[in-house]
């Protein structure tokens, strides 16, 4: 016991020193430099400066009340082919896809095709014995990430760098595992929740929920550059993605799981978010319902792709940012967030 206590004491002393050493020797310099750099005069200059801090390419779309929407871009769409960033290019929007699924669920609840109180066991009875608390997890909890179901992307055996082999294989990673917490007792972001919602929507509709999203959400808004899956696009129209320090182009990796599969232009995402926040997408009952279920803003991450879509009420502006760089160190993610926040600061200063 004395030996164990001595070891614990040593670790308590040594580990902070090791952490401090790592911060000093291997600091996220690109992120630090992006943060401390003087704020430029314009958004265009900030976007141009972003690539100097290690980002391969960046696309920004700004829709601010009283002015026409504006696109900005810098860096590369495809580094190997020396194709410059294209503000109209398609991008894997990853978890921003969850906004579209949440809207679809709200519309189907409002039309009484679904019930927020319906349990996971009711909707997908084949999973009742394989997911803990399936009889007590409601659709509302799934939408709001309050189910306690483990996140399949956190499980051993999940590979971010392989195309999907089917949702069943990804769901299998969390079946028969204990819950992270009791239903509705806490919040825990889980991609599994939206995989399951996708299944529930498909079963309720009798067809793929992306078809419903197209007809009920995208088509009424005239969003012709939004796709449910990478396979529905012309791959040459899609931005290349890079995961540092590796050199591979990750554009062809196909992530098909509901809640992370969609591909769109920045303008289409911005137009969707504007319609969602100003009430032109949903009727009043649907809007009230959606507001009780899910957020209006979202970020997305896949290897080589990080995205931010937010509405800023104080300046009545939708700002969407796509960056085709991610990193094992998290440095590219830090830079992207710093750049986004600086762009919003510039808009507030105008």
N, C-alpha and C positions, 0 to 999 in steps of 0.2 A: 504493500500500500504506500510506503514511503517513497519507493522508486517511482510509482505512478504519479504521486503528487509532485515529485521533483520534476518529472517530465512535463506535466501540465504547466508548472511554473515557468520552466524554460521556454515552452512554446508561447506562453503569454508575453514573455519578454522579447523573444526572437521574432515572432511573426510581425508585430508592428514595425520592427526595424527592417525586415525584408520588404514589407509593403512600401515603406518610405524609400528604400533603395530603388525599388522598381519604378516608383513615381519620378524619382530624380534622374535615374539612368534611362528609363524608357517612357518619358512623358508623351502625352498625345499632342506633340508640338503643332501639328496642323490645326487642331481644334483650338489650342491656346492662341496661336497667332491669328486665327480667324476672329476669335473673340476680342482680342485686345487691339486689333487694327482700327484706325480711325473710321468712323462711319462715313461712307462716301456721300455724294450729293444726290445720287439718283439710284433707283432700283436697278436700272440697266447696268450701272457701274458695279453694284453689289453682285449681280449675277455674273458679270465678267470676272470679278475678283475671286469668285467661288472656285474656279478651276485652278487658280494659283495655289489653293490650299489642299490640292490633292484629289479633287473630284474629277472624274472622267468627263461627265456631262451633266447639265442641269437644264430643266425646263420649268418656267414659272408662268402661271396664268393668274392675272389679277382682274377681278370684276368688282369695281367699286362704284357705288351709287353716284349718279351724276356724270359719269365718264364712260366712254366706250371701253369694253374689256381689252386688255393689253397682254400680249405674249412676250416673253423674254427667253432667250436660250444662249448657252455658251458651252464650249467643249465639244465632245464627240458624241454622235449617234452610234457610230461604229468606228472604233479606234483603228482596227486593222485595215479597214477600207478607206480610212481617212475621210469618212463622211461626217460633216459638221452636225452639231446638234440641230434637230428639226423640231420646232415648237408644235408641229402638227403630227408628230410621230406617235405611234401606239406604245403603250407602256403597261407592264404588268402591275396592276394596282393593288395586288395582294389583299390585305385585310380591309381595305376600303370597300371591298366587295360586300362586307357584312352590312353596310348601310342599305344596300339594295335589297338584300334578303330580309332585313328588318322591316323595310317598307312593304315588301310583298306580304310578309306575315301580318302586319297591321291591317292591310287592305282585306286580307282573307278573314281576319278576326272580325273586322267591321261588317263584312258581308255574311257573317255567321257560318262560314265554312270551317272555321277553326274556333276553338275556345282557349283562352289564355289559361284557364284552370284545368284543361285536359292534361293528363299525366303522360309522361314518356311511355309508361307501360300501356296506356290506352292507345296511343298513336302507333307505337312500334312494339307490339306484344312479344315479338320474337326476341327482344332484348331484355325482357322483364327479369329473367334470372341471371343475367350476365352483367348488368350495370347496377351498382349499389343504389338503393333508394329510388329505383325507376318508378315505383308506384307513388312516390311523394314528390317527384320532380315535375314541375308544371312547365308548359310551354313558355309562360312568362319568365320563369327562372332561367330557362335555356337562352332566351333572347337577351336577358340582362346579365348573363354570366354569373348566376347565383345558384348553379346546380350542384357544385362540388365535384363534378366529373373531371377526371384528370385530363390534362392537355396532351393530345397524342404527339405533338411536336417536341415535347419534353421527355419522351420515353426512349429508353434504350432500343436501338433498332431502327429508329426513324432517321431517314437520310434526306437532308435538304437538297442534295446535289443529284438526285435521281428523279426522273419523271415519274408521275403517279402510276402505280400499277392497279389502282382501283381503291375506292373508299373503304371497301371491306377490309383490306389489308391494314389500312391506317386505323380503323376502328378496333381491329383485333389487338392493337398495341395497348388499349386501355380496358378491354373486357376482363371481367373477373378480378379487377383490382379494387382496393378499398377507395372510398370517396376521400377527397381532400378535406371536406367539411360537410356538415349536415345541410340538407337542402334549405336555401334561403337564409342560412346562418352567417354567410359572409359573401364577399365578392372575390371571384377568381377567374381571370381571363382564360378562356379555354377554347382553342380552335375546334375541339370535339363538339362543343355546343352547336356550332353552326354546321358542322357535318351532319349532325342529327336533325337540325331544323331543315336542312336541304332534303333529307329523306322524308321528313314529315310532310313538307310541301309537295314533294313528288307523289307521295301516297294519296294525299288529299285531292290533288288536281287530276291525277291519273296520267300525268305527263311531266316532262322535265320542268322544274321551276324556272329555269333560265328562259324558257319559252314564254312563261307568264310574265317575267320581268320585262322581256322585250315588248310584249303586246300592251302591258298595262302601265309601264313606267317609261321605257325608252322611246317607244314610238310616239306616244302623245307629246313628248318633249322634243321630238325631232332629233334624237341623239343617234345618229347613224354611224358613229365611230366608237361604239361601246360593244364589246363582245363578251359572251359568257365564258368562252374558253379560248386559249391560245390557238388551238387547232382550227378555229373559225376565221382566223386572220390570214392575210398574206404576210408570211414571216419577214419579208423584206421591209415591211412597214413598221416593224417592231424595233424599238431601241435595244441595242446590245447591252448586256449587264456584266459587271465585273466585280469579283470578290477578291480583294487584296489580302495577301501578297501574290495570289495566283493570277496567271495571265489568260486563262481560258475565258472565252465568250460564253456566257450562260443563257443566252437568248433562247436556245432550243429546249431547255428543261421545261416540261409541261406540268404545271401544278393544277390539277383538275378538281381538287376538293372544294365543296361549297364553302363560301366565306373567304376564299383566297384565290379564286380561279380567273377573275375577270381582267380584261384588257381594254384600255380606253385611252383617248387623248386627254390632255390636261383640260382643254376647253370643254369636252363632254362632261368630265367630272365636275368642273366648275359650274356648268349649267345645271347639272343634276342637283348639286348642293344648294345653289341659289333657289331653285324651284322647291326644294325640300324645306328650306328655311322661310321662304316668303309666302308659303301657303298655296302656291299655284300648282303643286303636284298632287296634294291630298285635299279632300274635302274637309270641312271643319271637324266632323266626327273622327275621321281618320287621323287628322293632325293631332287632336287631343289624345287619341289613343297612342300614336307613335311617341309623343312627348313623354308619356308615362312608361315607355318601354326601353328606349335606347337613346344614345347620344346623337347629336347632329354633326359631330366632327369625328374624324378618324385618321389614323396613320396606317401605313402598310409596310411590310418588310418581307422580302424574299432575297436569297443570295443574288446580288447584283442589282437589286431594285429596292429603293426606299421612297416612300411617298407620304405626303402630308396634305390633307384637305380640311380646311377650317373656315368657318364663318366668324368674322370679328364684328360683333354688333356695334361696338363703339364707333367704328368707322364705316359701318355698313359695307363691308368688303368680304368677298370670298377670295381666298388665296390658296392656290394649289401649287405644290412644288414636287417635281419628280427629279430624282438623282439616281444615275445608273452606276453608282459605286457603293459597295458595302465592304466591310473589312473584318478580319478575325480579331483585330485589336479593339474594334468599336470606334476607331478614330474617324472613319468616313461618316459614321452615324452622328458623331459629335459635331463635325463640321457642318453637315446638312442641317442639323437643328439650330446651330448658331446662325447660319446664313438665313434660314427661314425667319427666325426671330428678328434679325436685323432688317429684313425686308419689311416686316410688319412695322417696326419702329420708323422706317423711312416713310411708309404710308401714313402713319400717324402724325408725322412731322410736316407733311405737305399742307 
